Amino acid sequence: MKKRSNYKIAFIFASHEYEKWHAGLVHFISQVNLVRDMDNFDFFIFTDSKKKLKKNLKIDKLNIIETSMFHKKSIFFFIRRLIIFLFNKDYLLFYLLQKYKIKILSNRDLFRNNKIKSMCFIPDAGYLTLKNVFNKKELTIRKRLVEKLMKNSDLIYTHSNASKKTYVKQYKNVKIIPIRTYLNIYNKKPQYRNINIKKPVFYFPAQIWLHKNHLYLLELAERLQKKKIKCKFIFSGKKEDHRNPSHYRNIIKTIRNKNLNEYFEILGHINKERVVDLIRSSSALISPSRDEGWGFIKDEARYFGKFIFLSKIPGHKELKPPGTIFFKLNDITDLENKIIKFILNPPSIKSQKKIQKSSLKNLKLLKIIATNDTKKAYRYLLGK
């Protein structure tokens, strides 16, 4: 009996798209690493640079196709953009995928057709839940983008039920499913390290955007300063927020005016290795974000077995990591009391090891959930 050939699934890695988008790169790597060993599928990555891809991802068991179509300085890149502009369809990408008999395009929209199904990720629904963060122009742009993705994709996926519920209320006739993310970007087993609470450091790896709520930690630091409680908050991530250009300057100005310099270190965009070092050496992670579709900081806490202070929002409450300490956003005294308790009565070595052990079990569970979510999406697209 003739053996049935595997279904071919494609990813796109255009390196310029990830240069300053750490979360997007983490999402891409994690997704590929999750599926690469699945039976009955062959996975292809179409990229502008095999060399840059290899810097971020092990490419064994993957079919890598290098093409100038995704290189910003290539004539084919501009021809492709022109065709999309004129016909509102990515015909060049379609024909490239057809050449390799691709059945599913996994991480971006294409256009509806009978040959290739596409599944596209949409990020958190902040433009629907936090409209005050966006100006009218940005709201319009974001709305058009989301509607374009939904129009051109056979399946839309989010990283949480919280995001799905928000989008389903707004877009009732679109197939939307959650595919929970499983952080797998370090290509090695988790390595745990006990914290040094004598030098309390709370690390917040996130873009310095308004909804991430860095100003909340400035207010907290001011309260701690008055009580002579010493600690440090480290921020890393892109400093520019195109929706709120003055936001970063306001943070720096507030730190300077309130004499909070000893409490903060702002690093800007840093590489993956430095992020890992800071996570492992920190006393705990922290995120006062006002809205998250998923939030990779939870996965980082899970992967490294860290305690983490999280704002009590739906995106954080879903599949929370074992070391979570929730706080109320509408009552900063709640976070203040919990931080002070953590500093003055630090977790014992025994409790740290317990969190690390629970994190390892939690990782295994999350991998199963994420794998089943992805298989469910593939079966839906293949009509199985």
RODO-2510 file (C-alpha; in nm, 4 decimals, decimal comma):
residues 384
     n   res          X          Y          Z
     1     m     0,0000     0,0000     0,0000
     2     k     0,1328     0,3411    -0,0935
     3     k     0,2262     0,5512     0,2073
     4     r     0,0263     0,8724     0,2375
     5     s     0,2458     1,1818     0,2110
     6     n     0,2598     1,4266     0,5003
     7     y     0,0694     1,7530     0,5000
     8     k     0,2980     2,0488     0,4319
     9     i     0,2771     2,3500     0,6603
    10     a     0,4647     2,6767     0,6056
    11     f     0,5939     2,9553     0,8264
    12     i     0,7363     3,2881     0,7106
    13     f     1,0476     3,4371     0,8715
    14     a     1,1186     3,7856     0,7328
    15     s     1,4078     3,8960     0,9539
    16     h     1,3340     4,2720     0,9380
    17     e     0,9950     4,2102     1,1026
    18     y     1,1600     4,0821     1,4212
    19     e     1,4556     4,3175     1,4610
    20     k     1,2967     4,5117     1,7481
    21     w     0,9954     4,2941     1,8194
    22     h     1,1125     4,0519     2,0895
    23     a     0,7629     3,9206     2,1680
    24     g     0,7004     3,8448     1,8004
    25     l     1,0307     3,6587     1,7724
    26     v     0,9548     3,4597     2,0890
    27     h     0,6108     3,3745     1,9493
    28     f     0,7574     3,2559     1,6184
    29     i     1,0357     3,0433     1,7734
    30     s     0,8050     2,8898     2,0331
    31     q     0,5465     2,7996     1,7704
    32     v     0,7995     2,6306     1,5413
    33     n     0,9680     2,4418     1,8266
    34     l     0,6297     2,3188     1,9471
    35     v     0,5245     2,1624     1,6155
    36     r     0,8511     2,0502     1,4563
    37     d     0,8246     1,6915     1,5907
    38     m     0,4565     1,6395     1,5075
    39     d     0,3761     1,3285     1,3045
    40     n     0,2039     1,3477     0,9648
    41     f     0,3344     1,6985     0,8907
    42     d     0,6329     1,8444     0,7056
    43     f     0,7260     2,1967     0,8093
    44     f     0,8719     2,4594     0,5766
    45     i     1,0150     2,8004     0,6669
    46     f     1,0388     3,0595     0,3891
    47     t     1,2924     3,3252     0,4809
    48     d     1,5004     3,6115     0,3459
    49     s     1,8056     3,4951     0,5435
    50     k     1,8895     3,1394     0,6446
    51     k     2,1874     3,2773     0,8367
    52     k     1,9706     3,5052     1,0538
    53     l     1,7176     3,2282     1,1025
    54     k     1,9885     2,9910     1,2316
    55     k     2,0899     3,2488     1,4931
    56     n     1,7480     3,2146     1,6547
    57     l     1,6342     2,8625     1,5748
    58     k     1,7695     2,5105     1,5306
    59     i     1,6770     2,4192     1,1761
    60     d     1,7056     2,0408     1,1879
    61     k     1,3842     1,8575     1,0835
    62     l     1,2764     2,1734     0,8987
    63     n     1,2741     2,2538     0,5281
    64     i     1,4314     2,5972     0,4813
    65     i     1,3604     2,7924     0,1623
    66     e     1,5589     3,1130     0,1195
    67     t     1,3962     3,3692    -0,1081
    68     s     1,4567     3,7353    -0,1860
    69     m     1,0803     3,7912    -0,1832
    70     f     1,1037     3,8850     0,1872
    71     h     1,4254     4,0891     0,1652
    72     k     1,3464     4,4591     0,1992
    73     k     1,6135     4,5646    -0,0503
    74     s     1,5154     4,3149    -0,3169
    75     i     1,3289     4,4141    -0,6329
    76     f     1,0979     4,1144    -0,5761
    77     f     1,0027     4,2539    -0,2367
    78     f     0,8841     4,5772    -0,4004
    79     i     0,7083     4,3947    -0,6853
    80     r     0,5243     4,1833    -0,4289
    81     r     0,4215     4,4910    -0,2294
    82     l     0,3006     4,6575    -0,5500
    83     i     0,0875     4,3556    -0,6427
    84     i    -0,0650     4,3500    -0,2938
    85     f    -0,1394     4,7222    -0,3229
    86     l    -0,2996     4,6898    -0,6679
    87     f    -0,4985     4,3689    -0,6193
    88     n    -0,5229     4,3439    -0,2395
    89     k    -0,3961     3,9868    -0,2694
    90     d    -0,0518     3,8348    -0,2130
    91     y    -0,0323     3,6444    -0,5418
    92     l     0,3471     3,5993    -0,5423
    93     l     0,3434     3,4335    -0,2004
    94     f     0,0486     3,2176    -0,3085
    95     y     0,2313     3,0870    -0,6154
    96     l     0,5499     3,0265    -0,4153
    97     l     0,3582     2,8196    -0,1593
    98     q     0,1768     2,6302    -0,4357
    99     k     0,5109     2,5397    -0,5925
   100     y     0,6013     2,3510    -0,2732
   101     k     0,2492     2,2041    -0,2332
   102     i     0,1874     2,3818     0,0964
   103     k    -0,1514     2,3070     0,2546
   104     i    -0,1452     2,5511     0,5503
   105     l     0,0248     2,8886     0,5947
   106     s     0,0675     2,9036     0,9687
   107     n     0,1618     3,2472     1,0918
   108     r     0,0071     3,5077     0,8623
   109     d    -0,2853     3,5880     0,6392
   110     l    -0,2922     3,5178     0,2670
   111     f    -0,6331     3,5424     0,0982
   112     r    -0,9254     3,3003     0,0886
   113     n    -0,8754     3,0279    -0,1737
   114     n    -0,9362     2,6539    -0,2278
   115     k    -0,5707     2,5516    -0,2405
   116     i    -0,3991     2,6902     0,0707
   117     k    -0,5547     2,7528     0,4096
   118     s    -0,4131     3,0261     0,6311
   119     m    -0,4207     3,0709     1,0072
   120     c    -0,3222     3,4056     1,1500
   121     f    -0,2409     3,5252     1,4997
   122     i    -0,3948     3,8465     1,6300
   123     p    -0,2467     4,0027     1,9450
   124     d    -0,4289     4,1241     2,2535
   125     a    -0,7489     4,3199     2,2060
   126     g    -0,6156     4,6338     2,3730
   127     y    -0,7582     4,8620     2,1065
   128     l    -1,1045     4,7377     2,2124
   129     t    -1,0520     4,7272     2,5905
   130     l    -0,8178     5,0246     2,6415
   131     k    -0,9321     5,2802     2,3855
   132     n    -0,7864     5,5686     2,5854
   133     v    -0,4373     5,4353     2,5051
   134     f    -0,4924     5,4894     2,1312
   135     n    -0,5660     5,8085     1,9407
   136     k    -0,8406     5,8061     1,6761
   137     k    -0,5961     5,7497     1,3906
   138     e    -0,4317     5,4548     1,5648
   139     l    -0,7695     5,3038     1,6533
   140     t    -0,8728     5,3225     1,2879
   141     i    -0,5454     5,1669     1,1691
   142     r    -0,5665     4,8838     1,4237
   143     k    -0,9314     4,8150     1,3420
   144     r    -0,8583     4,7982     0,9676
   145     l    -0,5608     4,5676     1,0267
   146     v    -0,7618     4,3242     1,2386
   147     e    -1,0494     4,3249     0,9895
   148     k    -0,8027     4,2617     0,7029
   149     l    -0,6518     3,9640     0,8875
   150     m    -0,9954     3,8229     0,9579
   151     k    -1,1084     3,8686     0,5984
   152     n    -0,7963     3,7025     0,4533
   153     s    -0,7569     3,4130     0,7010
   154     d    -0,9418     3,0836     0,7276
   155     l    -0,8720     3,0693     1,0995
   156     i    -0,7825     3,3350     1,3563
   157     y    -0,6093     3,2398     1,6775
   158     t    -0,5330     3,4240     1,9988
   159     h    -0,3127     3,3183     2,2891
   160     s    -0,5874     3,3176     2,5506
   161     n    -0,9566     3,2676     2,6085
   162     a    -0,9620     3,6211     2,7491
   163     s    -0,8657     3,7684     2,4097
   164     k    -1,0952     3,5292     2,2254
   165     k    -1,3966     3,6399     2,4319
   166     t    -1,3246     4,0069     2,3579
   167     y    -1,2900     3,9502     1,9825
   168     v    -1,5926     3,7184     1,9578
   169     k    -1,8133     3,9915     2,1043
   170     q    -1,6960     4,2287     1,8310
   171     y    -1,6632     3,9862     1,5381
   172     k    -1,9349     3,7217     1,5548
   173     n    -1,8925     3,5547     1,2150
   174     v    -1,5223     3,4659     1,2321
   175     k    -1,3706     3,1361     1,3465
   176     i    -1,1478     3,2253     1,6426
   177     i    -0,9764     2,9762     1,8704
   178     p    -0,7193     3,0078     2,1491
   179     i    -0,3804     2,8445     2,0974
   180     r    -0,1992     2,8728     2,4258
   181     t     0,1701     2,9461     2,3902
   182     y     0,4443     2,7210     2,5213
   183     l     0,7719     2,9062     2,5731
   184     n     1,0467     2,7015     2,4140
   185     i     1,3149     2,9349     2,2824
   186     y     1,6232     2,8443     2,4842
   187     n     1,6915     2,4964     2,3373
   188     k     1,7792     2,3468     2,6758
   189     k     1,6116     2,2264     2,9922
   190     p     1,5076     2,4859     3,2527
   191     q     1,7881     2,5710     3,4959
   192     y     1,6758     2,7074     3,8307
   193     r     1,8664     2,9351     4,0632
   194     n     1,7767     3,0419     4,4173
   195     i     1,7252     3,4167     4,4624
   196     n     1,9484     3,6567     4,6527
   197     i     1,7039     3,8669     4,8499
   198     k     1,9819     4,0746     5,0131
   199     k     1,9783     4,2733     4,6913
   200     p     1,6078     4,2752     4,5973
   201     v     1,5656     4,3270     4,2228
   202     f     1,2312     4,3171     4,0438
   203     y     1,2582     4,2741     3,6684
   204     f     0,9947     4,3906     3,4176
   205     p     1,0877     4,2777     3,0620
   206     a     0,8313     4,4581     2,8445
   207     q     0,8123     4,7278     2,5805
   208     i     0,7805     5,0676     2,7460
   209     w     0,4275     5,1241     2,6238
   210     l     0,1519     5,3068     2,8068
   211     h    -0,0708     5,0040     2,8741
   212     k     0,2220     4,8144     3,0281
   213     n     0,1807     5,0599     3,3159
   214     h     0,5427     5,1348     3,4129
   215     l     0,4238     5,4545     3,5839
   216     y     0,2482     5,2366     3,8407
   217     l     0,5893     5,1120     3,9578
   218     l     0,7153     5,4699     3,9854
   219     e     0,4313     5,5456     4,2239
   220     l     0,5166     5,2284     4,4152
   221     a     0,8849     5,3258     4,4388
   222     e     0,7909     5,6654     4,5792
   223     r     0,5942     5,4928     4,8570
   224     l     0,8817     5,2524     4,9291
   225     q     1,1260     5,5430     4,9430
   226     k     0,9190     5,7156     5,2101
   227     k     0,9319     5,3964     5,4187
   228     k     1,3058     5,3570     5,3505
   229     i     1,2562     5,0194     5,1822
   230     k     1,5423     4,9581     4,9386
   231     c     1,5063     4,7664     4,6124
   232     k     1,5560     4,8094     4,2390
   233     f     1,3237     4,7818     3,9404
   234     i     1,4828     4,6956     3,6064
   235     f     1,3008     4,7703     3,2805
   236     s     1,4049     4,6359     2,9415
   237     g     1,2263     4,6671     2,6099
   238     k     1,1652     4,9068     2,3255
   239     k     1,1489     5,2659     2,4525
   240     e     0,9422     5,4120     2,1710
   241     d     0,5629     5,4053     2,1878
   242     h     0,4398     5,5487     1,8575
   243     r     0,0896     5,5826     2,0033
   244     n     0,2212     5,7952     2,2920
   245     p     0,5538     5,9541     2,1840
   246     s     0,6058     6,1410     2,5125
   247     h     0,5494     5,8391     2,7377
   248     y     0,9158     5,7401     2,7824
   249     r     1,0177     6,1006     2,8435
   250     n     0,7486     6,1275     3,1112
   251     i     0,8902     5,8231     3,2886
   252     i     1,2447     5,9629     3,2879
   253     k     1,1220     6,3058     3,3990
   254     t     0,9194     6,1567     3,6855
   255     i     1,2129     5,9480     3,8068
   256     r     1,4373     6,2544     3,8019
   257     n     1,1874     6,4947     3,9625
   258     k     1,0984     6,2552     4,2432
   259     n     1,4608     6,1578     4,3019
   260     l     1,3969     5,7883     4,2349
   261     n     1,7151     5,7142     4,0378
   262     e     1,8434     5,4547     4,2851
   263     y     1,5227     5,2541     4,2366
   264     f     1,5329     5,2196     3,8577
   265     e     1,7546     5,0913     3,5785
   266     i     1,6173     5,1276     3,2253
   267     l     1,8057     4,9262     2,9648
   268     g     1,6008     4,9618     2,6474
   269     h     1,6063     4,6807     2,3909
   270     i     1,8523     4,4028     2,4859
   271     n     1,9345     4,0626     2,3383
   272     k     1,7850     3,7305     2,4466
   273     e     2,0942     3,6238     2,6431
   274     r     2,0886     3,9385     2,8564
   275     v     1,7168     3,8939     2,9222
   276     v     1,7838     3,5405     3,0461
   277     d     2,0628     3,6605     3,2779
   278     l     1,8369     3,9273     3,4275
   279     i     1,5467     3,6876     3,4781
   280     r     1,7638     3,4308     3,6511
   281     s     1,9408     3,6815     3,8766
   282     s     1,6292     3,8787     3,9743
   283     s     1,4471     3,8343     4,3037
   284     a     1,1150     3,8195     4,1172
   285     l     0,9495     3,9288     3,7962
   286     i     0,6750     4,1899     3,7955
   287     s     0,4061     4,3133     3,5566
   288     p     0,1471     4,5812     3,6415
   289     s     0,0064     4,5683     3,2863
   290     r    -0,3508     4,6887     3,2341
   291     d    -0,4270     4,4452     2,9530
   292     e    -0,2628     4,1319     2,8108
   293     g    -0,3693     3,8750     2,5557
   294     w    -0,1222     3,6374     2,7111
   295     g     0,1955     3,8067     2,8283
   296     f     0,5226     3,6169     2,7758
   297     i     0,6468     3,7276     3,1165
   298     k     0,4239     3,4548     3,2650
   299     d     0,5942     3,1937     3,0486
   300     e     0,9367     3,3263     3,1460
   301     a     0,8443     3,2982     3,5164
   302     r     0,7219     2,9446     3,4525
   303     y     1,0311     2,8456     3,2550
   304     f     1,2763     2,9808     3,5121
   305     g     1,0764     2,8896     3,8231
   306     k     1,0464     3,2512     3,9419
   307     f     0,8114     3,4297     4,1751
   308     i     0,6131     3,6885     3,9802
   309     f     0,3939     3,9808     4,0846
   310     l     0,1038     4,0111     3,8388
   311     s    -0,1815     4,2583     3,8047
   312     k    -0,5116     4,0760     3,8509
   313     i    -0,6448     4,0989     3,4954
   314     p    -0,8098     3,8223     3,2853
   315     g    -0,5052     3,7672     3,0615
   316     h    -0,2860     3,7112     3,3688
   317     k    -0,5308     3,4939     3,5610
   318     e    -0,5560     3,2407     3,2781
   319     l    -0,3050     2,9587     3,3298
   320     k    -0,1042     3,1572     3,5848
   321     p     0,2450     3,0270     3,6728
   322     p     0,2971     2,8594     4,0145
   323     g     0,4976     3,1500     4,1635
   324     t     0,2245     3,4101     4,1021
   325     i     0,1480     3,6819     4,3554
   326     f    -0,1549     3,8784     4,2319
   327     f    -0,2239     4,2424     4,3200
   328     k    -0,5132     4,4803     4,2550
   329     l    -0,4530     4,7563     4,0032
   330     n    -0,7082     4,9870     4,1642
   331     d    -0,5343     4,9715     4,5029
   332     i    -0,1604     5,0334     4,4964
   333     t    -0,1427     4,9704     4,8718
   334     d    -0,2100     4,6049     4,7933
   335     l     0,1077     4,5761     4,5828
   336     e     0,3036     4,7920     4,8280
   337     n     0,2231     4,5599     5,1189
   338     k     0,3037     4,2457     4,9210
   339     i     0,6368     4,3807     4,7928
   340     i     0,7408     4,4902     5,1425
   341     k     0,6469     4,1501     5,2848
   342     f     0,8475     3,9791     5,0097
   343     i     1,1542     4,1935     5,0872
   344     l     1,1388     4,1800     5,4681
   345     n     1,0225     3,8178     5,4921
   346     p     1,1812     3,6572     5,1862
   347     p     1,0705     3,3148     5,0633
   348     s     1,2703     3,0288     5,2101
   349     i     1,4935     2,8033     5,0032
   350     k     1,2356     2,5297     5,0565
   351     s     0,9521     2,7434     4,9153
   352     q     1,1675     2,8470     4,6190
   353     k     1,2419     2,4848     4,5344
   354     k     0,8715     2,4049     4,5656
   355     i     0,7899     2,6776     4,3104
   356     q     1,0617     2,5469     4,0799
   357     k     0,9281     2,1912     4,1006
   358     s     0,5712     2,3096     4,0378
   359     s     0,6894     2,5217     3,7441
   360     l     0,8445     2,2183     3,5777
   361     k     0,5172     2,0229     3,6086
   362     n     0,3251     2,3269     3,4874
   363     l     0,5497     2,3527     3,1801
   364     k     0,4776     1,9919     3,0855
   365     l     0,1042     2,0494     3,1231
   366     l     0,1156     2,3682     2,9174
   367     k     0,3079     2,1916     2,6402
   368     i     0,0305     1,9313     2,6177
   369     i    -0,2368     2,2038     2,6082
   370     a    -0,0511     2,4082     2,3435
   371     t     0,0135     2,0975     2,1304
   372     n    -0,3512     1,9896     2,1431
   373     d    -0,4652     2,3459     2,0611
   374     t    -0,2392     2,3499     1,7532
   375     k    -0,3440     2,0043     1,6327
   376     k    -0,7074     2,1091     1,6698
   377     a    -0,6400     2,4126     1,4467
   378     y    -0,4639     2,2016     1,1814
   379     r    -0,7474     1,9440     1,1805
   380     y    -1,0040     2,2196     1,1365
   381     l    -0,8181     2,3691     0,8397
   382     l    -0,7668     2,0288     0,6752
   383     g    -1,1325     1,9406     0,7242
   384     k    -1,0519     1,6475     0,9521
***
